[in-house]
């Protein structure tokens, strides 16, 4: 029983970490896009 709970908690932690990483990547890409737009104006 303890192993199952451990795997569930570990899976949740990995999923949350992955979401934060993807969210940060999206912000970085958005900033890069804004910089390109400003340079063309």
HURA-V366253 format. One record per backbone hydrogen bond with DSSP energy under -1.0 kcal/mol. CO is the residue of the C=O (numbers start at 1). NH is the residue of the N-H. If there is no record, write none. Layout:
co = [CO CO]
nh = [NH NH]
//
This chain:
co = [1 2 3 4 5 6 7 8 9 10 11 12 13 14 15 16 17 18 19 20 21 22 23 24 25 26 27 28 29 30 31 32 33 34 35 36]
nh = [5 6 7 8 9 10 11 12 13 14 15 16 17 18 19 20 21 22 23 24 25 26 27 28 29 30 31 32 33 34 35 36 37 38 39 40]
//
